[in-house]
């Protein structure tokens, strides 16, 4: 992942995770394992952000001329 990019809707970027990794790795993996064992993601893990990017040189008034990108 490029620097300054946020993989989720919380706005925390790669640099934040790298800096705090030693402090958060156990709770992070515990959260993942709880979701796997319980077969259910937490509310925040089930959320996504969808952004629409316009297709270049297309009429912006029509939905078919936009690409959905989810985060």
PyMOL CGO cylinders between C-alpha atoms (Angstrom):
from pymol import cmd
from pymol.cgo import CYLINDER

trace = [
    CYLINDER, 0.00, 0.00, 0.00, 1.24, 3.46, -0.83, 0.3, 1, 1, 1, 1, 1, 1,
    CYLINDER, 1.24, 3.46, -0.83, 2.09, 5.85, 1.97, 0.3, 1, 1, 1, 1, 1, 1,
    CYLINDER, 2.09, 5.85, 1.97, -0.64, 8.19, 3.17, 0.3, 1, 1, 1, 1, 1, 1,
    CYLINDER, -0.64, 8.19, 3.17, -3.43, 5.81, 2.11, 0.3, 1, 1, 1, 1, 1, 1,
    CYLINDER, -3.43, 5.81, 2.11, -6.15, 4.68, 4.49, 0.3, 1, 1, 1, 1, 1, 1,
    CYLINDER, -6.15, 4.68, 4.49, -7.37, 1.08, 4.10, 0.3, 1, 1, 1, 1, 1, 1,
    CYLINDER, -7.37, 1.08, 4.10, -10.61, 1.70, 5.98, 0.3, 1, 1, 1, 1, 1, 1,
    CYLINDER, -10.61, 1.70, 5.98, -13.24, 4.26, 6.78, 0.3, 1, 1, 1, 1, 1, 1,
    CYLINDER, -13.24, 4.26, 6.78, -11.55, 5.17, 10.09, 0.3, 1, 1, 1, 1, 1, 1,
    CYLINDER, -11.55, 5.17, 10.09, -8.99, 7.34, 8.28, 0.3, 1, 1, 1, 1, 1, 1,
    CYLINDER, -8.99, 7.34, 8.28, -6.01, 5.55, 9.83, 0.3, 1, 1, 1, 1, 1, 1,
    CYLINDER, -6.01, 5.55, 9.83, -3.25, 5.30, 7.25, 0.3, 1, 1, 1, 1, 1, 1,
    CYLINDER, -3.25, 5.30, 7.25, -0.47, 2.78, 6.75, 0.3, 1, 1, 1, 1, 1, 1,
    CYLINDER, -0.47, 2.78, 6.75, 2.01, 4.88, 8.71, 0.3, 1, 1, 1, 1, 1, 1,
    CYLINDER, 2.01, 4.88, 8.71, -0.28, 4.84, 11.77, 0.3, 1, 1, 1, 1, 1, 1,
    CYLINDER, -0.28, 4.84, 11.77, -0.47, 1.03, 11.71, 0.3, 1, 1, 1, 1, 1, 1,
    CYLINDER, -0.47, 1.03, 11.71, 3.31, 0.70, 11.25, 0.3, 1, 1, 1, 1, 1, 1,
    CYLINDER, 3.31, 0.70, 11.25, 4.03, 3.13, 14.11, 0.3, 1, 1, 1, 1, 1, 1,
    CYLINDER, 4.03, 3.13, 14.11, 1.59, 1.50, 16.56, 0.3, 1, 1, 1, 1, 1, 1,
    CYLINDER, 1.59, 1.50, 16.56, 1.88, -2.11, 15.37, 0.3, 1, 1, 1, 1, 1, 1,
    CYLINDER, 1.88, -2.11, 15.37, 3.60, -3.48, 18.48, 0.3, 1, 1, 1, 1, 1, 1,
    CYLINDER, 3.60, -3.48, 18.48, 0.85, -2.02, 20.68, 0.3, 1, 1, 1, 1, 1, 1,
    CYLINDER, 0.85, -2.02, 20.68, -2.11, -3.07, 18.53, 0.3, 1, 1, 1, 1, 1, 1,
    CYLINDER, -2.11, -3.07, 18.53, -1.09, -6.39, 16.97, 0.3, 1, 1, 1, 1, 1, 1,
    CYLINDER, -1.09, -6.39, 16.97, -2.52, -8.63, 19.71, 0.3, 1, 1, 1, 1, 1, 1,
    CYLINDER, -2.52, -8.63, 19.71, -5.92, -6.87, 19.96, 0.3, 1, 1, 1, 1, 1, 1,
    CYLINDER, -5.92, -6.87, 19.96, -6.00, -6.69, 16.15, 0.3, 1, 1, 1, 1, 1, 1,
    CYLINDER, -6.00, -6.69, 16.15, -5.47, -10.43, 15.73, 0.3, 1, 1, 1, 1, 1, 1,
    CYLINDER, -5.47, -10.43, 15.73, -7.86, -11.18, 18.62, 0.3, 1, 1, 1, 1, 1, 1,
    CYLINDER, -7.86, -11.18, 18.62, -10.54, -9.17, 16.82, 0.3, 1, 1, 1, 1, 1, 1,
    CYLINDER, -10.54, -9.17, 16.82, -9.95, -11.09, 13.59, 0.3, 1, 1, 1, 1, 1, 1,
    CYLINDER, -9.95, -11.09, 13.59, -10.04, -14.46, 15.39, 0.3, 1, 1, 1, 1, 1, 1,
    CYLINDER, -10.04, -14.46, 15.39, -13.24, -13.52, 17.29, 0.3, 1, 1, 1, 1, 1, 1,
    CYLINDER, -13.24, -13.52, 17.29, -14.87, -12.67, 13.97, 0.3, 1, 1, 1, 1, 1, 1,
    CYLINDER, -14.87, -12.67, 13.97, -13.68, -15.95, 12.45, 0.3, 1, 1, 1, 1, 1, 1,
    CYLINDER, -13.68, -15.95, 12.45, -14.67, -18.11, 15.43, 0.3, 1, 1, 1, 1, 1, 1,
    CYLINDER, -14.67, -18.11, 15.43, -18.06, -16.44, 15.83, 0.3, 1, 1, 1, 1, 1, 1,
    CYLINDER, -18.06, -16.44, 15.83, -18.63, -16.25, 12.06, 0.3, 1, 1, 1, 1, 1, 1,
    CYLINDER, -18.63, -16.25, 12.06, -19.64, -12.61, 12.49, 0.3, 1, 1, 1, 1, 1, 1,
    CYLINDER, -19.64, -12.61, 12.49, -17.81, -9.34, 11.87, 0.3, 1, 1, 1, 1, 1, 1,
    CYLINDER, -17.81, -9.34, 11.87, -18.23, -6.41, 14.24, 0.3, 1, 1, 1, 1, 1, 1,
    CYLINDER, -18.23, -6.41, 14.24, -20.33, -3.45, 13.14, 0.3, 1, 1, 1, 1, 1, 1,
    CYLINDER, -20.33, -3.45, 13.14, -17.29, -1.43, 12.14, 0.3, 1, 1, 1, 1, 1, 1,
    CYLINDER, -17.29, -1.43, 12.14, -15.83, -4.40, 10.25, 0.3, 1, 1, 1, 1, 1, 1,
    CYLINDER, -15.83, -4.40, 10.25, -19.04, -4.62, 8.19, 0.3, 1, 1, 1, 1, 1, 1,
    CYLINDER, -19.04, -4.62, 8.19, -18.97, -0.97, 7.17, 0.3, 1, 1, 1, 1, 1, 1,
    CYLINDER, -18.97, -0.97, 7.17, -17.60, 0.30, 3.90, 0.3, 1, 1, 1, 1, 1, 1,
    CYLINDER, -17.60, 0.30, 3.90, -17.25, 3.59, 2.09, 0.3, 1, 1, 1, 1, 1, 1,
    CYLINDER, -17.25, 3.59, 2.09, -18.17, 3.70, -1.57, 0.3, 1, 1, 1, 1, 1, 1,
    CYLINDER, -18.17, 3.70, -1.57, -16.86, 6.50, -3.74, 0.3, 1, 1, 1, 1, 1, 1,
    CYLINDER, -16.86, 6.50, -3.74, -17.83, 7.08, -7.35, 0.3, 1, 1, 1, 1, 1, 1,
    CYLINDER, -17.83, 7.08, -7.35, -15.15, 8.06, -9.85, 0.3, 1, 1, 1, 1, 1, 1,
    CYLINDER, -15.15, 8.06, -9.85, -16.17, 9.55, -13.15, 0.3, 1, 1, 1, 1, 1, 1,
    CYLINDER, -16.17, 9.55, -13.15, -15.21, 7.84, -16.37, 0.3, 1, 1, 1, 1, 1, 1,
    CYLINDER, -15.21, 7.84, -16.37, -13.23, 10.36, -18.39, 0.3, 1, 1, 1, 1, 1, 1,
    CYLINDER, -13.23, 10.36, -18.39, -14.85, 12.04, -21.38, 0.3, 1, 1, 1, 1, 1, 1,
    CYLINDER, -14.85, 12.04, -21.38, -18.31, 10.71, -20.46, 0.3, 1, 1, 1, 1, 1, 1,
    CYLINDER, -18.31, 10.71, -20.46, -21.55, 12.49, -19.62, 0.3, 1, 1, 1, 1, 1, 1,
    CYLINDER, -21.55, 12.49, -19.62, -21.60, 12.84, -15.82, 0.3, 1, 1, 1, 1, 1, 1,
    CYLINDER, -21.60, 12.84, -15.82, -25.40, 12.94, -15.72, 0.3, 1, 1, 1, 1, 1, 1,
    CYLINDER, -25.40, 12.94, -15.72, -25.66, 9.16, -16.22, 0.3, 1, 1, 1, 1, 1, 1,
    CYLINDER, -25.66, 9.16, -16.22, -24.78, 6.61, -13.53, 0.3, 1, 1, 1, 1, 1, 1,
    CYLINDER, -24.78, 6.61, -13.53, -23.34, 4.23, -16.14, 0.3, 1, 1, 1, 1, 1, 1,
    CYLINDER, -23.34, 4.23, -16.14, -20.53, 6.77, -16.61, 0.3, 1, 1, 1, 1, 1, 1,
    CYLINDER, -20.53, 6.77, -16.61, -19.32, 6.45, -13.00, 0.3, 1, 1, 1, 1, 1, 1,
    CYLINDER, -19.32, 6.45, -13.00, -17.21, 3.67, -11.40, 0.3, 1, 1, 1, 1, 1, 1,
    CYLINDER, -17.21, 3.67, -11.40, -17.90, 2.62, -7.80, 0.3, 1, 1, 1, 1, 1, 1,
    CYLINDER, -17.90, 2.62, -7.80, -14.79, 2.13, -5.67, 0.3, 1, 1, 1, 1, 1, 1,
    CYLINDER, -14.79, 2.13, -5.67, -15.22, 0.71, -2.18, 0.3, 1, 1, 1, 1, 1, 1,
    CYLINDER, -15.22, 0.71, -2.18, -12.88, 1.29, 0.73, 0.3, 1, 1, 1, 1, 1, 1,
]
cmd.load_cgo(trace, "trace")
